[in-house]
Amino acid sequence: MTPLDSVRIGLVSISDRASSGVYEDKGLPALRAWLSAALRNPIEWQERLIPDERPLIAATLRELVDERGCHLVLTTGGTGPAPRDVTPEATRDVAERELPGFGEQMRQISLAFVPTAILSRQTAVVRGQALILNLPGQPKAIAETLEGLPQAVPPVRGIFAAVPYCIDLIGGPYLETDPARCAAFRPKK
């Protein structure tokens, strides 16, 4: 058996209040816990907790991809319609290509829980050999978005099912998921 490739994952929680210590950030621990359970690969974490400032968000994304070599960067927070919610704009600032299907699927999943999901502006982009995904801010919504609704009739796949193949296509490492948590989809060759 061949050893699994190590993957470098950037996690960015974007919140004025959490980054200033007003309340405890729960996004980073939620992302780390879900990904640790879903991926079989060894993971090298790069974590950042930053305020909602467009230039800082863009600089952080560039640093994680260009300098730290992250293959996957997940952001949480800052994707609503409020004036301070600038994560999608900062993400597009660093993009080489946008992948709108991820945002469409995230909204579809969230609509099963809250009617305000239509206000979400989540997106996904490619920069170099990295995939950058904007996720919701609440830990429960993060898990639902990544995992989907496996008990629904018909079941709704979470967005993470497509992440390993996307990373294959952009030249990143081979990601192996735990099928009990999230079965990755790759077309048959």
VOKOLNU-148496 format. One line per field, with one value per residue: residue number from 0; z, y, x of N, C-alpha, C in turn; chain; residue in one letter. Coordinates in Angstrom, 2 decimals. Layout:
<atoms>
nr (NUM / ...)
n_pz (Z / ...)
n_py (Y / ...)
n_px (X / ...)
ca_pz (Z / ...)
ca_py (Y / ...)
ca_px (X / ...)
c_pz (Z / ...)
c_py (Y / ...)
c_px (X / ...)
kette (A / ...)
rest (A / ...)
</atoms>
This chain:
<atoms>
nr (0 / 1 / 2 / 3 / 4 / 5 / 6 / 7 / 8 / 9 / 10 / 11 / 12 / 13 / 14 / 15 / 16 / 17 / 18 / 19 / 20 / 21 / 22 / 23 / 24 / 25 / 26 / 27 / 28 / 29 / 30 / 31 / 32 / 33 / 34 / 35 / 36 / 37 / 38 / 39 / 40 / 41 / 42 / 43 / 44 / 45 / 46 / 47 / 48 / 49 / 50 / 51 / 52 / 53 / 54 / 55 / 56 / 57 / 58 / 59 / 60 / 61 / 62 / 63 / 64 / 65 / 66 / 67 / 68 / 69 / 70 / 71 / 72 / 73 / 74 / 75 / 76 / 77 / 78 / 79 / 80 / 81 / 82 / 83 / 84 / 85 / 86 / 87 / 88 / 89 / 90 / 91 / 92 / 93 / 94 / 95 / 96 / 97 / 98 / 99 / 100 / 101 / 102 / 103 / 104 / 105 / 106 / 107 / 108 / 109 / 110 / 111 / 112 / 113 / 114 / 115 / 116 / 117 / 118 / 119 / 120 / 121 / 122 / 123 / 124 / 125 / 126 / 127 / 128 / 129 / 130 / 131 / 132 / 133 / 134 / 135 / 136 / 137 / 138 / 139 / 140 / 141 / 142 / 143 / 144 / 145 / 146 / 147 / 148 / 149 / 150 / 151 / 152 / 153 / 154 / 155 / 156 / 157 / 158 / 159 / 160 / 161 / 162 / 163 / 164 / 165 / 166 / 167 / 168 / 169 / 170 / 171 / 172 / 173 / 174 / 175 / 176 / 177 / 178 / 179 / 180 / 181 / 182 / 183 / 184 / 185 / 186 / 187 / 188)
n_pz (0.00 / -0.85 / 0.76 / 1.91 / 0.38 / 1.95 / 2.90 / 2.73 / 4.48 / 4.61 / 7.00 / 7.55 / 9.65 / 9.58 / 11.20 / 12.79 / 15.54 / 16.82 / 16.17 / 17.60 / 20.16 / 21.41 / 21.41 / 21.53 / 18.85 / 16.87 / 14.43 / 13.32 / 15.00 / 14.35 / 11.58 / 11.51 / 13.03 / 11.48 / 9.00 / 9.85 / 10.55 / 8.11 / 6.16 / 5.19 / 4.72 / 5.92 / 7.56 / 7.29 / 9.09 / 8.56 / 10.18 / 10.53 / 12.16 / 11.48 / 11.01 / 9.31 / 6.75 / 3.60 / 2.08 / 3.87 / 4.06 / 1.39 / 1.23 / 3.14 / 1.99 / -0.32 / 0.90 / 2.18 / 0.00 / -1.93 / -0.45 / 1.76 / 0.58 / 0.55 / -0.38 / -0.22 / 0.86 / 3.30 / 4.09 / 6.68 / 7.47 / 6.93 / 4.53 / 4.01 / 3.27 / 4.62 / 5.01 / 6.04 / 5.28 / 3.37 / 2.34 / -0.07 / -2.12 / -1.57 / -1.97 / -4.69 / -5.58 / -5.51 / -7.25 / -9.94 / -11.43 / -11.20 / -9.51 / -9.75 / -9.18 / -6.68 / -4.81 / -5.52 / -4.81 / -2.05 / -1.17 / -1.88 / -0.16 / 2.34 / 2.17 / 2.91 / 5.58 / 6.44 / 5.37 / 4.79 / 3.44 / 0.83 / 0.88 / 1.07 / -0.13 / -0.87 / -2.41 / -4.64 / -5.64 / -7.85 / -7.33 / -8.60 / -7.73 / -5.88 / -4.16 / -3.10 / -0.79 / 0.27 / 3.21 / 5.29 / 8.48 / 10.93 / 13.06 / 12.86 / 10.37 / 8.76 / 8.87 / 7.74 / 5.17 / 4.14 / 4.40 / 3.45 / 2.97 / 3.80 / 4.68 / 3.54 / 1.21 / -2.13 / -1.31 / -0.61 / -1.85 / -0.12 / -0.52 / -0.24 / -1.39 / -4.01 / -3.82 / -3.58 / -6.26 / -7.72 / -6.73 / -7.70 / -10.45 / -10.65 / -10.13 / -7.55 / -4.46 / -4.06 / -2.52 / -0.02 / 1.19 / 4.13 / 3.55 / 5.18 / 6.33 / 4.30 / 1.05 / -1.54 / -4.88 / -7.91 / -11.38 / -13.16 / -14.64)
n_py (-1.18 / 2.19 / 5.06 / 7.78 / 11.01 / 13.95 / 16.74 / 20.23 / 22.44 / 25.45 / 27.34 / 29.86 / 32.06 / 34.61 / 37.41 / 40.33 / 40.66 / 38.19 / 38.12 / 40.29 / 39.47 / 39.65 / 37.58 / 33.98 / 32.29 / 29.92 / 28.82 / 27.95 / 25.68 / 24.03 / 23.59 / 22.29 / 19.98 / 18.71 / 18.25 / 16.69 / 14.35 / 13.63 / 13.35 / 11.09 / 11.56 / 12.67 / 15.81 / 19.11 / 21.95 / 25.34 / 28.06 / 30.95 / 33.80 / 36.49 / 39.99 / 41.40 / 42.66 / 43.66 / 44.00 / 42.70 / 40.12 / 39.23 / 39.37 / 37.46 / 35.12 / 34.99 / 34.65 / 32.14 / 30.41 / 31.08 / 31.41 / 29.62 / 27.29 / 25.99 / 23.57 / 23.52 / 25.93 / 27.04 / 29.33 / 30.93 / 32.77 / 36.20 / 36.34 / 37.32 / 39.82 / 42.18 / 45.35 / 44.96 / 42.41 / 41.07 / 38.91 / 37.31 / 39.17 / 39.70 / 37.15 / 36.76 / 38.69 / 37.42 / 35.37 / 33.08 / 31.60 / 31.31 / 29.16 / 28.76 / 26.80 / 25.64 / 27.62 / 27.77 / 25.19 / 25.24 / 27.16 / 25.82 / 23.58 / 24.90 / 26.12 / 24.13 / 24.39 / 27.11 / 29.98 / 32.26 / 31.60 / 32.34 / 34.79 / 34.43 / 34.78 / 33.03 / 31.62 / 29.94 / 29.55 / 29.10 / 29.24 / 29.05 / 25.91 / 25.51 / 25.26 / 27.49 / 27.98 / 29.61 / 29.38 / 29.03 / 30.79 / 29.58 / 26.78 / 24.46 / 24.90 / 24.85 / 22.13 / 20.94 / 22.03 / 21.04 / 18.25 / 17.68 / 16.45 / 13.57 / 11.92 / 12.88 / 12.68 / 12.85 / 12.02 / 14.72 / 15.72 / 16.93 / 19.73 / 18.89 / 16.42 / 16.86 / 18.12 / 16.62 / 15.61 / 18.00 / 19.13 / 17.21 / 17.79 / 20.34 / 19.88 / 19.26 / 17.37 / 13.89 / 13.37 / 11.40 / 10.36 / 9.50 / 7.26 / 6.82 / 9.22 / 11.15 / 10.53 / 10.78 / 11.94 / 10.73 / 10.60 / 7.52 / 5.89)
n_px (0.84 / 0.56 / 1.88 / -0.16 / -0.38 / 0.82 / -1.12 / -1.43 / -3.33 / -5.06 / -6.75 / -9.05 / -10.51 / -12.79 / -13.53 / -14.42 / -15.05 / -14.29 / -11.56 / -10.66 / -10.97 / -13.45 / -15.30 / -15.05 / -13.54 / -15.18 / -15.11 / -12.58 / -11.85 / -14.06 / -13.79 / -11.27 / -11.83 / -13.85 / -12.54 / -10.37 / -11.67 / -12.77 / -10.75 / -8.17 / -5.55 / -2.31 / -2.26 / -1.10 / -1.54 / -2.43 / -3.38 / -5.45 / -6.79 / -8.61 / -9.61 / -12.54 / -11.41 / -10.87 / -8.32 / -6.56 / -7.66 / -7.33 / -4.51 / -3.84 / -4.88 / -3.28 / -0.75 / -1.10 / -1.42 / 0.62 / 3.04 / 3.01 / 2.21 / -0.30 / -2.75 / -5.41 / -7.67 / -9.79 / -12.24 / -14.12 / -16.94 / -18.03 / -19.57 / -22.08 / -24.70 / -24.06 / -22.35 / -19.70 / -19.08 / -16.89 / -15.55 / -16.07 / -15.39 / -12.67 / -11.69 / -12.18 / -10.42 / -7.94 / -8.15 / -7.57 / -9.30 / -12.82 / -15.11 / -18.20 / -20.14 / -19.69 / -20.52 / -23.23 / -24.12 / -23.61 / -25.46 / -27.82 / -27.79 / -27.88 / -30.38 / -32.13 / -32.25 / -32.40 / -34.25 / -32.85 / -30.57 / -30.40 / -29.24 / -26.58 / -23.24 / -21.26 / -18.36 / -16.05 / -12.68 / -9.86 / -6.43 / -3.36 / -2.20 / -4.14 / -7.25 / -9.66 / -12.15 / -15.11 / -16.85 / -19.85 / -20.35 / -21.12 / -20.48 / -22.22 / -23.45 / -21.19 / -20.40 / -22.74 / -22.66 / -20.23 / -20.56 / -23.13 / -26.50 / -27.00 / -29.10 / -31.38 / -34.16 / -34.32 / -30.85 / -28.57 / -25.57 / -22.73 / -20.50 / -17.88 / -17.52 / -16.76 / -14.35 / -11.78 / -11.42 / -11.40 / -9.04 / -7.26 / -7.50 / -6.35 / -3.74 / -2.89 / -2.22 / -3.20 / -6.19 / -7.58 / -10.63 / -12.56 / -14.97 / -17.17 / -17.66 / -17.52 / -17.85 / -15.67 / -16.08 / -15.02 / -14.72 / -15.12 / -12.34)
ca_pz (0.00 / -0.98 / 1.78 / 1.43 / 0.29 / 2.95 / 2.32 / 3.53 / 4.45 / 5.27 / 7.59 / 7.85 / 10.24 / 9.33 / 12.13 / 13.56 / 16.98 / 17.31 / 16.04 / 18.64 / 21.47 / 21.98 / 21.68 / 21.09 / 17.49 / 16.81 / 13.05 / 13.10 / 15.56 / 13.62 / 10.32 / 11.79 / 13.48 / 10.38 / 8.03 / 10.46 / 10.48 / 6.72 / 5.34 / 5.69 / 4.50 / 6.97 / 7.29 / 7.89 / 9.24 / 8.60 / 10.66 / 10.72 / 12.65 / 11.04 / 10.90 / 8.00 / 6.01 / 2.28 / 1.72 / 4.75 / 3.65 / 0.14 / 1.54 / 3.87 / 1.02 / -1.14 / 1.73 / 2.41 / -1.24 / -2.61 / 0.42 / 2.63 / -0.26 / 0.85 / -1.51 / 0.04 / 1.85 / 3.64 / 4.92 / 7.33 / 7.87 / 6.04 / 3.19 / 3.93 / 2.57 / 5.42 / 4.43 / 6.47 / 4.74 / 2.12 / 2.02 / -1.49 / -2.95 / -1.34 / -2.58 / -6.15 / -5.83 / -5.64 / -8.10 / -11.35 / -12.01 / -10.23 / -9.65 / -9.15 / -8.76 / -5.24 / -4.12 / -5.80 / -4.00 / -0.65 / -0.93 / -1.97 / 1.09 / 3.43 / 2.04 / 3.62 / 7.00 / 6.69 / 4.15 / 4.53 / 2.67 / -0.45 / 1.08 / 1.10 / -1.33 / -0.86 / -3.72 / -4.65 / -6.71 / -8.00 / -7.42 / -8.76 / -7.49 / -4.65 / -4.18 / -1.99 / -0.61 / 1.32 / 3.90 / 6.27 / 9.71 / 12.09 / 13.00 / 12.36 / 8.93 / 8.11 / 8.72 / 6.78 / 3.84 / 3.70 / 4.38 / 2.72 / 3.65 / 3.36 / 5.06 / 2.78 / 0.10 / -2.36 / -0.58 / -1.21 / -1.59 / 0.33 / -1.50 / -0.11 / -2.29 / -5.25 / -3.54 / -3.98 / -7.72 / -8.14 / -6.41 / -8.71 / -11.75 / -10.66 / -9.91 / -6.13 / -3.99 / -4.07 / -1.22 / 0.23 / 2.25 / 4.83 / 2.94 / 6.20 / 6.62 / 3.05 / -0.08 / -2.64 / -6.19 / -9.03 / -12.50 / -13.47 / -15.76)
ca_py (0.00 / 3.42 / 6.04 / 8.90 / 12.30 / 14.95 / 17.89 / 21.45 / 23.08 / 26.74 / 27.64 / 31.29 / 32.54 / 36.05 / 38.01 / 41.48 / 40.46 / 37.09 / 38.46 / 41.28 / 38.85 / 39.89 / 36.24 / 32.89 / 31.79 / 28.51 / 28.37 / 27.19 / 24.32 / 23.25 / 23.18 / 21.32 / 18.72 / 18.04 / 17.79 / 15.60 / 13.14 / 13.31 / 13.04 / 10.09 / 12.07 / 13.52 / 17.22 / 20.20 / 23.05 / 26.75 / 28.69 / 32.40 / 34.46 / 37.88 / 40.81 / 41.59 / 43.73 / 43.09 / 43.83 / 41.71 / 38.79 / 38.88 / 39.12 / 36.18 / 34.04 / 34.91 / 34.08 / 30.72 / 29.66 / 31.36 / 31.27 / 28.45 / 26.11 / 25.27 / 22.98 / 23.81 / 26.99 / 27.20 / 30.50 / 30.90 / 34.09 / 37.35 / 36.10 / 37.82 / 41.08 / 43.34 / 46.08 / 44.43 / 41.06 / 41.27 / 37.72 / 36.92 / 40.12 / 39.45 / 35.86 / 36.99 / 39.49 / 36.56 / 34.24 / 32.88 / 31.12 / 31.13 / 27.93 / 29.16 / 25.66 / 25.42 / 28.55 / 27.38 / 24.01 / 25.64 / 27.80 / 24.79 / 22.82 / 25.77 / 26.39 / 23.09 / 24.74 / 28.50 / 30.69 / 33.35 / 31.09 / 33.05 / 36.00 / 34.04 / 35.10 / 32.14 / 31.29 / 29.14 / 29.96 / 28.41 / 30.06 / 28.09 / 24.53 / 25.54 / 25.55 / 28.35 / 27.90 / 30.41 / 28.61 / 29.81 / 31.09 / 28.79 / 25.40 / 23.51 / 25.16 / 24.40 / 20.67 / 20.63 / 22.41 / 20.12 / 16.87 / 17.54 / 15.92 / 12.18 / 11.26 / 13.47 / 11.88 / 12.12 / 12.58 / 15.87 / 15.65 / 18.14 / 20.21 / 18.26 / 15.25 / 17.28 / 18.77 / 15.85 / 15.57 / 19.34 / 19.29 / 16.39 / 18.48 / 21.52 / 19.45 / 19.10 / 15.99 / 12.99 / 13.35 / 10.24 / 10.63 / 8.40 / 7.19 / 6.86 / 10.64 / 11.89 / 9.78 / 11.63 / 11.50 / 10.85 / 9.83 / 6.26 / 6.09)
ca_px (0.00 / 1.31 / 1.50 / -0.94 / 0.28 / 0.50 / -1.82 / -1.33 / -4.65 / -5.18 / -8.06 / -9.10 / -11.76 / -12.84 / -14.48 / -13.91 / -15.20 / -13.45 / -10.14 / -10.31 / -11.14 / -14.78 / -15.82 / -14.19 / -13.77 / -15.54 / -14.96 / -11.35 / -11.95 / -15.06 / -13.18 / -10.22 / -12.45 / -14.54 / -11.55 / -9.59 / -12.49 / -13.12 / -9.58 / -7.22 / -4.19 / -1.71 / -2.59 / -0.32 / -2.49 / -2.03 / -4.60 / -5.42 / -8.00 / -8.38 / -10.81 / -13.18 / -10.75 / -10.63 / -6.90 / -5.95 / -8.15 / -6.64 / -3.09 / -3.76 / -5.09 / -2.06 / 0.31 / -1.34 / -1.22 / 1.89 / 4.20 / 2.89 / 1.99 / -1.54 / -3.45 / -6.82 / -7.86 / -11.19 / -12.54 / -15.41 / -17.38 / -17.93 / -20.14 / -23.46 / -24.88 / -23.68 / -21.21 / -18.41 / -18.89 / -16.12 / -14.76 / -16.12 / -14.64 / -11.25 / -11.37 / -12.10 / -9.21 / -6.76 / -8.54 / -7.23 / -10.55 / -13.90 / -15.89 / -19.48 / -20.95 / -19.55 / -21.41 / -24.62 / -24.43 / -23.65 / -26.76 / -28.85 / -27.76 / -28.32 / -31.81 / -32.87 / -32.27 / -32.79 / -34.61 / -31.91 / -29.43 / -30.33 / -28.43 / -25.18 / -22.46 / -20.10 / -17.80 / -14.83 / -11.77 / -8.57 / -5.22 / -2.27 / -2.62 / -4.93 / -8.67 / -10.07 / -13.61 / -15.74 / -17.89 / -20.61 / -19.63 / -21.53 / -19.97 / -23.23 / -23.60 / -19.95 / -20.51 / -23.80 / -22.20 / -19.19 / -21.03 / -24.39 / -27.67 / -27.04 / -30.36 / -32.49 / -34.67 / -33.07 / -29.71 / -27.89 / -24.13 / -22.06 / -19.52 / -16.57 / -17.45 / -16.12 / -13.05 / -10.59 / -11.25 / -11.00 / -7.62 / -6.56 / -7.50 / -5.48 / -2.36 / -2.57 / -2.03 / -4.35 / -6.86 / -8.42 / -11.60 / -13.19 / -16.30 / -18.22 / -17.91 / -17.72 / -17.32 / -15.22 / -16.53 / -14.10 / -15.26 / -14.42 / -11.41)
c_pz (0.00 / 0.12 / 1.14 / 1.39 / 1.47 / 2.24 / 3.29 / 3.37 / 5.25 / 5.76 / 8.01 / 8.40 / 10.17 / 10.19 / 12.88 / 15.05 / 17.51 / 17.24 / 17.07 / 20.05 / 22.13 / 22.28 / 21.09 / 19.67 / 17.54 / 15.40 / 12.82 / 13.72 / 14.82 / 12.30 / 10.54 / 12.19 / 12.31 / 9.38 / 8.57 / 10.39 / 9.03 / 5.87 / 6.01 / 5.53 / 5.76 / 6.58 / 8.02 / 7.91 / 9.21 / 8.98 / 10.88 / 11.22 / 12.40 / 10.98 / 9.45 / 7.30 / 4.68 / 1.92 / 2.58 / 4.39 / 2.40 / 0.40 / 2.25 / 2.92 / 0.13 / -0.35 / 1.89 / 1.17 / -1.77 / -1.75 / 1.26 / 1.86 / 0.07 / -0.44 / -1.43 / 1.11 / 2.05 / 4.51 / 5.55 / 7.81 / 6.77 / 4.66 / 3.05 / 3.20 / 3.36 / 4.82 / 4.83 / 5.90 / 3.37 / 1.71 / 0.54 / -2.40 / -2.81 / -1.99 / -4.10 / -6.51 / -6.08 / -6.64 / -9.47 / -12.11 / -10.89 / -10.55 / -9.01 / -8.67 / -7.27 / -4.46 / -4.32 / -4.93 / -2.51 / -0.30 / -0.96 / -0.69 / 2.22 / 3.37 / 2.71 / 5.10 / 7.27 / 5.39 / 3.82 / 3.78 / 1.33 / -0.34 / 1.05 / -0.23 / -1.39 / -2.28 / -3.54 / -5.84 / -6.73 / -8.07 / -7.47 / -8.63 / -6.20 / -4.94 / -2.92 / -1.94 / 0.51 / 1.91 / 4.82 / 7.57 / 10.90 / 11.97 / 12.45 / 10.85 / 8.16 / 7.84 / 7.70 / 5.35 / 3.30 / 3.48 / 3.55 / 3.61 / 3.26 / 3.68 / 4.30 / 1.66 / -1.03 / -1.58 / -1.34 / -0.83 / -1.08 / -0.68 / -1.41 / -0.98 / -3.58 / -5.04 / -3.96 / -5.49 / -8.27 / -7.89 / -7.32 / -10.00 / -11.79 / -10.27 / -8.46 / -5.75 / -4.04 / -2.65 / -1.12 / 1.40 / 2.94 / 4.30 / 3.94 / 6.54 / 5.36 / 1.91 / -1.20 / -3.95 / -7.21 / -10.17 / -12.72 / -14.68 / -16.76)
c_py (1.25 / 4.40 / 7.21 / 10.17 / 13.17 / 16.11 / 19.07 / 22.20 / 24.38 / 26.93 / 29.11 / 31.63 / 34.06 / 36.65 / 39.16 / 41.17 / 39.32 / 37.45 / 39.50 / 40.74 / 39.08 / 38.56 / 35.21 / 32.44 / 30.30 / 27.95 / 27.51 / 25.80 / 23.44 / 22.74 / 22.08 / 19.96 / 17.99 / 17.46 / 16.65 / 14.29 / 12.70 / 12.85 / 12.00 / 10.54 / 12.72 / 14.99 / 18.13 / 21.42 / 24.40 / 27.51 / 30.18 / 32.85 / 35.94 / 38.66 / 40.89 / 42.80 / 43.16 / 42.95 / 42.77 / 40.29 / 38.34 / 38.56 / 37.79 / 35.01 / 33.87 / 34.25 / 32.58 / 29.87 / 29.84 / 31.10 / 29.99 / 27.18 / 25.32 / 24.78 / 23.27 / 24.89 / 27.15 / 28.43 / 30.30 / 32.31 / 35.13 / 37.18 / 36.57 / 39.14 / 42.32 / 44.04 / 45.53 / 43.06 / 41.14 / 40.05 / 37.32 / 37.87 / 39.90 / 38.15 / 36.02 / 37.83 / 38.62 / 35.42 / 34.26 / 32.41 / 30.99 / 29.85 / 28.15 / 28.01 / 25.38 / 26.33 / 28.19 / 26.18 / 24.36 / 26.29 / 26.77 / 23.97 / 23.66 / 26.08 / 25.32 / 23.43 / 26.14 / 29.21 / 31.82 / 32.88 / 31.81 / 34.34 / 35.71 / 34.34 / 34.24 / 31.82 / 30.37 / 29.58 / 29.05 / 29.48 / 29.09 / 26.67 / 24.44 / 25.87 / 26.36 / 28.35 / 28.81 / 29.60 / 29.52 / 29.96 / 30.22 / 27.35 / 24.38 / 23.66 / 24.73 / 22.90 / 20.29 / 20.93 / 21.43 / 18.71 / 16.66 / 17.00 / 14.46 / 11.46 / 11.81 / 12.52 / 12.84 / 12.77 / 13.75 / 15.78 / 16.99 / 18.54 / 19.46 / 17.03 / 15.59 / 17.84 / 17.91 / 15.80 / 16.93 / 19.54 / 18.41 / 17.19 / 19.69 / 21.18 / 19.32 / 17.64 / 15.20 / 12.94 / 12.12 / 10.55 / 9.35 / 8.32 / 7.20 / 8.30 / 11.42 / 11.11 / 10.75 / 11.05 / 11.77 / 10.03 / 8.56 / 6.48 / 4.99)
c_px (0.88 / 0.91 / 0.75 / -0.11 / -0.13 / -0.19 / -1.69 / -2.65 / -4.60 / -6.61 / -8.04 / -10.47 / -11.74 / -13.95 / -13.81 / -13.92 / -14.33 / -11.97 / -9.70 / -10.53 / -12.48 / -15.48 / -14.87 / -14.55 / -14.10 / -15.39 / -13.73 / -11.42 / -12.95 / -14.50 / -12.14 / -10.80 / -13.10 / -13.52 / -10.70 / -10.35 / -12.73 / -11.93 / -8.69 / -5.78 / -3.64 / -1.93 / -1.62 / -1.25 / -1.79 / -3.31 / -4.40 / -6.79 / -7.80 / -9.69 / -11.31 / -12.58 / -10.28 / -9.14 / -6.20 / -6.39 / -7.41 / -5.17 / -2.91 / -3.93 / -3.85 / -0.92 / 0.13 / -1.07 / 0.20 / 3.12 / 4.17 / 2.58 / 0.74 / -2.20 / -4.94 / -6.86 / -9.36 / -11.34 / -13.90 / -15.73 / -17.25 / -18.53 / -21.58 / -23.54 / -24.47 / -22.46 / -19.85 / -18.11 / -18.22 / -15.29 / -14.86 / -15.33 / -13.13 / -10.81 / -11.25 / -10.86 / -7.98 / -6.98 / -7.88 / -8.46 / -11.57 / -14.66 / -17.26 / -20.35 / -20.85 / -20.50 / -22.88 / -25.01 / -24.49 / -24.98 / -27.88 / -28.94 / -28.34 / -29.81 / -32.67 / -33.03 / -32.79 / -33.13 / -33.64 / -30.66 / -29.30 / -29.51 / -26.94 / -24.49 / -21.19 / -19.65 / -16.60 / -13.99 / -10.56 / -7.50 / -4.06 / -2.79 / -3.42 / -6.39 / -8.98 / -11.59 / -14.05 / -16.88 / -18.70 / -19.83 / -19.96 / -21.01 / -20.96 / -23.40 / -22.36 / -20.05 / -21.57 / -23.37 / -21.17 / -19.72 / -22.29 / -25.49 / -27.85 / -28.35 / -31.56 / -32.92 / -35.06 / -31.92 / -29.09 / -26.42 / -23.63 / -21.01 / -18.20 / -16.42 / -16.71 / -14.71 / -11.86 / -10.35 / -10.84 / -9.51 / -6.76 / -6.39 / -6.58 / -4.04 / -1.94 / -2.42 / -3.33 / -4.93 / -7.75 / -9.33 / -12.02 / -14.61 / -17.45 / -18.59 / -18.25 / -17.06 / -16.95 / -15.75 / -15.42 / -14.68 / -14.44 / -13.55 / -11.58)
kette (A / A / A / A / A / A / A / A / A / A / A / A / A / A / A / A / A / A / A / A / A / A / A / A / A / A / A / A / A / A / A / A / A / A / A / A / A / A / A / A / A / A / A / A / A / A / A / A / A / A / A / A / A / A / A / A / A / A / A / A / A / A / A / A / A / A / A / A / A / A / A / A / A / A / A / A / A / A / A / A / A / A / A / A / A / A / A / A / A / A / A / A / A / A / A / A / A / A / A / A / A / A / A / A / A / A / A / A / A / A / A / A / A / A / A / A / A / A / A / A / A / A / A / A / A / A / A / A / A / A / A / A / A / A / A / A / A / A / A / A / A / A / A / A / A / A / A / A / A / A / A / A / A / A / A / A / A / A / A / A / A / A / A / A / A / A / A / A / A / A / A / A / A / A / A / A / A / A / A / A / A / A / A / A / A / A / A / A / A)
rest (M / T / P / L / D / S / V / R / I / G / L / V / S / I / S / D / R / A / S / S / G / V / Y / E / D / K / G / L / P / A / L / R / A / W / L / S / A / A / L / R / N / P / I / E / W / Q / E / R / L / I / P / D / E / R / P / L / I / A / A / T / L / R / E / L / V / D / E / R / G / C / H / L / V / L / T / T / G / G / T / G / P / A / P / R / D / V / T / P / E / A / T / R / D / V / A / E / R / E / L / P / G / F / G / E / Q / M / R / Q / I / S / L / A / F / V / P / T / A / I / L / S / R / Q / T / A / V / V / R / G / Q / A / L / I / L / N / L / P / G / Q / P / K / A / I / A / E / T / L / E / G / L / P / Q / A / V / P / P / V / R / G / I / F / A / A / V / P / Y / C / I / D / L / I / G / G / P / Y / L / E / T / D / P / A / R / C / A / A / F / R / P / K / K)
</atoms>
